Amino acid sequence: MTSSAKPTSDVLQEINRANAGMVEKLFRDLPVSSGTPDVAALMQIFVTADPRQLAKLRALEESFYRDHFALWGQLAAPVGDGAIPAAQADTRFAAAEWQLPFFQYLQQAYQLNAKFLLELGSLADLEPHARRRLQFQLRQLADAMAPNNYATTNPEVIKLAAQSGGESLAQGMKLLASDVARGRISMTDEQAFEVGRNLAVTPGAVVFENEVMQLIQYSPTTARVYETPLLIVPPFINKYYILDLQPENSFVRFCVEQGLSTFIVSWRNIPAELGHLGWNDYIEEGVLAPLQVIKAICGADKVNALGFCVGGTLLSCALAVMAARNDESVASLTLLATLLDFTEPGEISVFVDRAFVERNEQAFGESGAMSGSKLANTFAALRANDLIWHFVVNSYLKGKPPRAFDLLYWNADGSNLPGRLYAWYLRNMYLENNLKNPGRLEVCGVPLDLGAITLPAYILATREDHIVPWKSAHESAALLGGRTEFVLGASGHVAGIVNPAAKKRRHFWINASHDAHADADAWLVSATQQAGSWWPHWAAWLSSRSGERVPAADLGNAQYPAIEAAPGRYVREKSV
């Protein structure tokens, strides 16, 4: 650095302040509940009349102070007389620089403090939802206070700054300034990807569109295709191309290669003037209308249907509507990481209570759009170390631009939702869990009964899913009235779904001899682990329900001609 540059210590402090401001804004956008923060519930421990709780508190405090005194003693011991023991395994402190005595002490002290916070929260005498929210808040606090998140207590940052003559800090400030200007943390090299150039490039055409979606039909790559086409309904919270990333990990391309006539819904990024649209509109225009178009284009009597995440919830509601109308247009149902029973809805439930739902109902009323960027912040907070702090440290403190990663590019490319739809979904699914009860909900003029869906169903959950817990997906399968094939994949909500067969990675579990409606733990105990991706297993299941092979046809037809080449206009629209 030149003599006119700021001292390194000043730059470190400036980065810390800007870093804190950026993260404060991110968490300020989260949909937290109103009222007194739940951290105040910890005070109940100190005023409780229950002597058993007080005894637990005293034991926790004694252990906390004893461990800290021991750690201080080890730090003060002469060299060679007492070494600080190895810290608990934590990838945040894996670098060699953290093994220096002082920084070993910092990470050990942090781990003791974080452990104390989380155990203190477990003592709070609260009802289940309040306890879960308190534990979430304490975990956020514990994650935020880690010493690696701050320039002055991260030895990797200090060493890199010294080696680069402060250049790493200068680059970090530039990256931070860029992210502050855009109002969000960059998680990938956004210049490395472009929808239609190297993402969502499976050849096809938009053959139908309305105010909520475009329907894409993909060009066949086999001379003959199955006579029963496939409709894919992705989640409307993000863009559809999670299922059509790059050619080597595209689920859509895999479907086409299996000889399936494949169609997918590309949801519109809703403008504020369409914020009045609701769940009924998305069923009628986003599921039922495409089914009729597909039948007309392919000359088919039936269509196989697949839904992912909330797209699967929407699809299941549409099938219940069709059952009430005696419409037998769908031959089979596939649900990927989908909730129908919201009794245990995963970590997202920490944000949802009655006050939060009512506040959203008042805010949106009959119009307005729910910001896609706020939804993205919400999901990022559920995995703060991986999706927030990792990038804070590498980008702002070390000056390293994020690497190109297609999944994270997609993750940042959200969609605005109709506010009315969002509020209805929160109340009827997460808050009141109405869908599981036959006749509780009326949609499109008919009462919903998931048990009336008697189609063969393939239900895929993933074992490490924090958004759709696999046991909840298993319970959801029991609500359907047909024969169910339940399959459990490895990994999480996205990586467990996007698991290309060609890479032969991970594994999955099946249990052909067990009743999929029985207890989830019992199902897993007697399940068989299979190597590789679940994709070929699903393809074999679906092909047996897709009829005969017929000559492949051109895209669209006279009634529904191609409007534009895939991926279409809607997917390119950006959320706010």
N, C-alpha and C positions, 0 to 999 in steps of 0.2 A: 504494500500500500504506500502511497505517496505521503509526504510529511504533512500535507493539508488534510489528509483523511482523518476521520474521527478515531479516537483511541478504541482498541478492540473491546475494552470493557464497556464503553458507551454503546457500541453497536450491539453487543450482547444484550444489554438492558433494553435497548430500543426494540430489538426483535422480540424479547419477552413481552413487552407491553403491547406491541402490535399483535403478536400471537394471541395473547389473552383476549384482546378486543375482538379478534376474528372469531374465536371459539365462543366467546360470550354471545355474539350475534347469532351464531349457529344454534346454540341451545335456547336462545330467546325465541326462536321460531318454532320450537317444538310444541306439539299440542298438549302441554301439561294441563293438569286439572287446576281448577280455580280454588281459591280459599287458602287456608294456612298450609304452608309446606309440610309434607309428611315428616320431614326430619324433626319437626317439633314433637312428633309422637314419641321420640326417644325420651323426652322428659317424663313420660309416664312411668318409666322404669324407676326414676328417682323418687317418685311420690307414691308409688304403689304400696298398698298395705299388705301385700302378699309376701310373707317372709321368705318363701321359696325363691321368688324372683330376686329379692334383695340378696339372698345368699349367692345366687348365680352371678349377679352383678359384681359382688365383692370378689368372688373367685376369679372372674374375668379381669377385673382391675388388678388384682394381685399378680396374676400371670403376666399381664401386660407390663407392669412396672418391673417385675423380676426379670423378664426377658430383656427389657431395655437396659437395666443396670448391668446385666451380664454382657451385653453388647458394648456398652461404654467401657467396661473393664477390659475387654479384649482389645478395644481400640487404643486404650492408654497403656497397655502392657508393653514393655521393652521389646524391641525387635528380636524375634527368636524365642521369647518367653511365652507368647500367647498369640495364636493366629485366629483371625475371625473365620469361623467355619463357613463352608460353602453355602451360598444362598440357595433357597428353593429354586428349582429349575424355572426359568422365565426367559423366553426368547428376547425380551426387551433388553436384557442385561447379558447377552451371550458373548459380546465382543470382549477381547482380551483386556481392553482399557478398564473395564469394570472390575477387574481382579486386583487393581491397586488398593491398598488397605483402606484409604479414605472413601473411595467410591464403593468398595465392598460394604463399608459401614452404611453409606447412604442407601444402598439398595436393601440391605438387611433391615434398617430402621423403617424404611418405607413399607416393606412387607409386613412387619409387625404392626404398623399403624393401620394398614389396609385390613389386615386380619381382624384387628380389634374393632374397627368400624363395622365390618360385616357381621361379626358375632354379636356386637352390641345391638344391631338391628334385629337379629333373630330373637332377642329377648323381649322385644316390644309386644305388648299384649294388644293385638289389633285383629280386626276381622280380616279374612284372607286377602281381599283385594287391596286393602290399605297396607297390609304387610308386604305384599308383592311390590307395590309401588314404592314403599319405603326402601326395600332392599335394592330396587332398581336405582333409586336416587343415590343411595350410599355407594353402589357400585360405580355410578358415574363420577362421584366425588373421589373415590379411591383411584379410578383410572386417571382422572385429571391431575391428581397430586403426585404422580410418579415422577421421580427425579430425572428420568430421561426426556421428559417433555419440556425441559427448561434449559436454555443454553448454558447457564452458569453452573448447573449441576450435572451436565452430561459430558463425561470425559471424551467421548468420541467427537463431539462438537468442538470442544476446546482444542483437541489435538489437530483436527482438520483445519480449524481456523489458523492455528500456528503454522502448520505445514504450508498452507496456501497463502500466507501473508494477509489473511483476512478476506481473501477473494471468495471463499465459501460463504462467509457472512454477507458479503455484498450481493452475491447471487441469491441468497435466501431472502434478502430484503426485496429484490426485484420480483421473485416468485410470490412473495407475500403481497406486495403491492398489486400485482396482477390479479390475484385471487380476491383481494378486498374490492377491487374495481368490479369484478363480476359477481361478487356477493356469495361465493361458495368456494369450498376447498377443491382443488383439482386433484383427481385421483388417477388420472392417466394422461398420456400425451394425446391431447384431443386433436392435434394436427395429423396424427398417424392414421385416423380413420375418417371415413365418410360413407354415409348410407348411400348405397347404390354404386359405390366405387369398390370398396373392399369389405363392406358389410351389407347384408340383405341383397346378395347378388345372384341368388338362384333364379334362373330365367323364368319369366311368367308375365302376366298382364292383369291389370285391374279390369274386371268384367262387370262390376256392379258397384254402385256407391249410393249412399244417402247421407243424411246430416250427421250420423254418428260413426259411420265406418265405410271403408272400401273393402271389397272382396277381391282377393288376389287368387287367380288360378295359375298353377305352375305348369310349365312345359314338360311333357313326358319325356323320359330318357330311355324308355323301353318301347319296343314295337307293339307290345300288348300290355294292357293294364287291367286291373280288377274292375269288374262291372259296378261295384259299390264304391262310390267316391268317399273321400275323407274331408270333413270340415274340422279345422282347428280353431278353437276360441281361446286366445291368449288373455292374460290379465289386462284390464284397461288402465291400470295404474302406470305401467311402463309401455314402451313401444313393442310391437309384435316380434321384432327381429331378434329377441333373445333366443328364439327357436330357428333363426336363420342368420347366424353370425357370419363366420367365414366358412368357405367351402368344407374345410376339414372338420368343423364342429357344428355343422348345420343339421338340426333335426329334420327340417323341411326337406333338404336335399336327400337325406337318408330315406325319408318316406317316398319321395319320387323314385329313387333308385330301386325300391322294393316293388315298383309297379303299381303304386297307389295313385289314383287321380286326386291330387292334393289341392285343397283350397284353405286359405287362412283369412281371418278377419284382421284388418289393420284399423285400429281405433283412431278416431279423430282426436286431435288435441283441442279440447272444447273451448271456444271463446266464451266470454262472459255472457253474451246475448243468448247462448244456448244452455245457460245454467239452470233453466227450468226443467230440463229433461230429467226423467226419473228412471227407476228400475224397470217399470213397465215398458218404457220407450226402448231401453237397451235390449230387453227380451224380444220385443216385436221387431225392431229394426236391426239389432245386432246379431240375433240368432235365428229367429223364425223366418225373416225375409231371406237371408242367405241360403237357408236350407231349400227354400222353394226355387231359388235361382239355380242352385247346384243341380237339383233334380231336372230342371228344364234343360240345362246345358248338356248334362250327361245322359239324358233320357233314362234316368234311373228311378226306380220306385222307392229306394231307401238310400240313406246316407249314414256312414259311420261318423260319430262325433267325438271329439277330444277337447277337454277343457283343462287349462293350467291355472292353478291358484284361484283367484277370484273369478277368472274366466270359467273355471269349473263349477263354482257356486252358481254363477249366472246361467250356465248351460243346464245344470241340474234343475234349476227353477223353470227354465224353458221346457224341459222334458216333462216336468210335472204338469205344466200348462197343457202341453200336447196330450198327455195321458187323459186329462179331464175333458179334452175336446175329441178324444178317440182318434187322434192323429198318429199313425204308425209309420211316419216317414223316417225314423231313425232305427238303424239295425243294431248298433252296439254303442256303448258308452265307455270312454276312457277318461279317468280323472287323474291328473298329476298334481301332487301336493295341494290338495283341495280340502277345505273345511266345509262340512254340512252341519255338523254338531259342534257348536261353539262353547261347549261346557268348559273346556280347557283350551283357550284359543292362542296360546303362546305368549311371547313376551310383549307383543303389541298391545295386549290388554292393559298394561300399566298406564297407558295414556287415556283409557276409556272409562269414564264413570258417568252417572246420570247428569251431573252438572256440565261436563264436557259436551255430551251429546246435545243437551238442551241449548247450550251456547252456540253450537254449530247450527242447530235448527233455526235459532233466532237470527244468526248472522246471514245465513243464505236465504231463508224464507222461500220464495218461489224462484229465485234467480241467483246468479253469481257463480263463479267457478272456483273450485278448490285448487290452489296452486300446486303444481307438480314439484316445484323446488322444496316446498315445505314438507311434502310427503317424503321426498328423498332424504331430508334432514332427519325426519322421524326414524326411518329405517336405518340410517347410518348410526344414530345414537344407540341402537340396540347392539351394535358391535363397534363401540367407540374406539377401542384399541386398534382394531383392524382398519376401520373406515374413516377415522378422524385423526387420532394421535399419530398413527404410523406416518401419515402424509405431512402432518405438522412438523415432525422431527426430521424426516428426510428432505422435505422441500425447504421449509423456512429456516431450520437450524443448520442443516448440512449443505443447503444450496444445490441439491440434486433434483432435477426435474423428474416427475413421475414417469415410469416406463410405459410403453404402449401395452395396453391390456384391454381386449375387446369387451370382456364382461363388465369392467368398470366404466368403459365408455358408455355402454348401454345403461348401466346403473344410474349414470348422471343425466341420461336423456329421458326425463320423465314426461308425463302428460297431465295436463289440467283435466279435472273431472267436473261434471255438473255438480254444483253445491248441493242441490236437492237430492241427487243420487247418493252422494257421499254421506249426507246426514241420515238418509233412510237406511243405508247399509249399516252404519254404526249402531243405530237403535235396534234394528230388527235382527241383526246377526250378533254383534259383539255384546251389546248391552242386554237384550232380552232373549236371545237365542230362540227366536220364534220358528225358524225354518224346520227344526227337528220335530215340532209338534204338528201332526196332521190337522189341516183346516185352520190353523192359527193365522196364517197369512193368506190374503187374497191378492192375487197378481193377475193382471190382464183379465179381470172379471171372473176368475175362477179360484176356488180354494186350493191351496197347494198341499199335496200329499206325496212325499218322496217315495213312500211305499208303493205307490201306483206305478213307479218306473220299474217295469219288469224286464228290461233289456239285460242281456249279458253285459257285465261291467268289469273292466280292468282298472284296479285302484293302485296307484303307485305313490308311496310315501318315501321320504328319505330320513335316515336315522338321526342326523344331526340338525334337522330343520328347526330353527328357532321361531319361524313365522307360522308354520303349520306342523305342530308336534306330531310325530308319526303315530302315536297312540290315539290322538284325536282324529287323525285321518282314518285309522282303523275303526274307531267308533262310528265315524261318519258312514263308512261302507255298510254298516248294519242297518242304516235307515232305508237303503234301497231294497226294492222288492224282488229283484232278479238274482240270478246266480252270479256270484262275485269272485273274481280272481284278485287276491290281495298280494302285492309284491312290495318288498322293502328294499330300497336302494341305499347305498352308502353315501356319505357326505351330506351337504346341506341343501337349502331350498333351491338354489340355482345350479351349483356345481353338480349336485346329485341328479339333476334333470339333464343338463347339458353334458353328457358323458358319452362321447362318440364311440361307436362300436369298434372302429378301426384301431383305436389306441389301446384297446384291451386293458383299460384301467379300472380300478376299484372292483366292486363286487355287489351282489344283491342276494336277497333271501327269498325263497319260495317255499310253500307248504301245501302241496297238492292234496295231502291226505287230511288236512285240518279244516274245520269249519271257519271260514274267514270272519264270521259274525261272533265267534267266541272271544274269550279274553285275549288281549293283545300280548301279554307276557307269555301266556301258554302257547300262543301261536308262534312266538319267536323261539321258545325253548325247543320245539319240535321242528323248526324250519331247517331247510338245507341251504347252505351258502353256495352260490354259484360265482365263478370268476368272471370278471369283465363287466361290460355294460348290460343294462336291462333292455336296451333297444332291440336286439334280435329276438329276445324272448317275447316282447310285446308284438313285434312284427309277425311272428309265427302265430300268435294268438289272434291278431286282427285278420291276417290273410285267410284264416279258416272261416271268417265271418264276412268275407268280401265278395263271395260269388265266384263266377267263372272269369277267365281272362278274355278280353275283347280287344279288337284293334284300337290303338290309341288315336284320339281325335285331335283336331285343332283346338286352340283356345277360344272360348266363347262360342256363340252361335248367332244366327240372324236376329234373334230376340235380344240377346245380351252380347253385343260385339265388344271387342277389346276397347277400353277407353284410353288407356295409356300403359306403357311398359311398367312392370314391377321395378321398384317397390312402391311407386305411386306418390302422390302429393302429400297425403295425410301424414305419413310417417316422417316426412321432412320438416313438418311444422314444429317449432320449439315452444316449450312451456316457459312460464314466467316463474 
